[in-house]
Amino acid sequence: MKTYKITVDIYGNNFETQPRYRIFVDGNLLTERDFIWHPKKIYISEQIYVNLEPGGHCLSIEQISGTPDSIIARNITLDDQPSSLHFVTS
């Protein structure tokens, strides 16, 4: 098992009430937050450290409240290298 840094930029998009979202890796809840910042001026860069076995993994962001589709995930990295929601560790 090895520790990896996952980074993902979370943007708010056209919301009236603050959306809440959760971040999972392989179905395990890592964090739950309210997006409280102005949606057109700022984003959150989540930096999450996880211990993972070698193999395929899945990062998922689930919006649980607020205007539908008001949370957008971009710029996913794994140990500072471009990645995606589905990634492989060695």
N, C-alpha and C positions, 0 to 999 in steps of 0.2 A: 504494500500500500504506500502511496506517495501523496504528498500535499501539493495541490494545484491551486493557482489563482484564476478565478473566473471573473471577468469584468464585463459588464453590460450597461449601456446607457439607456435609462428609462426616461422617456419623454411623455409629458401630458399633452393631450390633443383635444381642444374644443370641449372642455367640460364645464358644467355649471356647478356641480357639487364635487368635492374632492374625491377622486377615485381611490380605492384601496386595491392593492395587488399583493400577490404572493409569488415567491420564487422557489422553485423546486429543482433538485437534481435527482434524477432517477426515482421520481415520486416522493422523495424526502423533502419536507418543508424546511427551507433554510431561513426565510425571513418573510414577514408580512408588514407592509407599510401603507400609510396614507400619503398620497402625492399632494403636498400642500403648497407647492410653488406655482407661480404664474405660468400657464402652459405655453406661452409664446416666447418666453425670455430665458428659460433655464431648463436643465435636465439634471437627473441624478446619475452619477456614475457609481453603480454598485460594484464593490470589490468584495468578492466572497472567496474564502479559502476553504477548500474541501479536501478530505482524504479519500482517494479513489483507488480502486483496484485497476489493473490493466484491462482494457477492453472498451466497448462502446458504451456511451452514456448519453443522457438526454437532459437538457436544460429546458425548463418550461416556466413561463410567466403567465399567471392566471389573474385576470382582473375579477374582483369579487364584489365591487360596488361602483356606483357612479354611472355616468353616461356610457353606453356601450362603445367599445373601441376607442376609449379615451386614453389608454395606455399603449405606448409603442416602444418596443425594444429594438435597439440598433447597436452597431459597433461591438459585437461580442468577441471577446478574446479569451484565449486559454494560455496562461503564462506569457502574456503580452504578444501572442501571435494571433492573427485573425482566425476566427473560428465561426461556428454556427450553433444552432440549437442542438444538433446531433454531432457528437465529437468522439474521438477515440484517444485513449491514453495508452502509454506503453509501460 
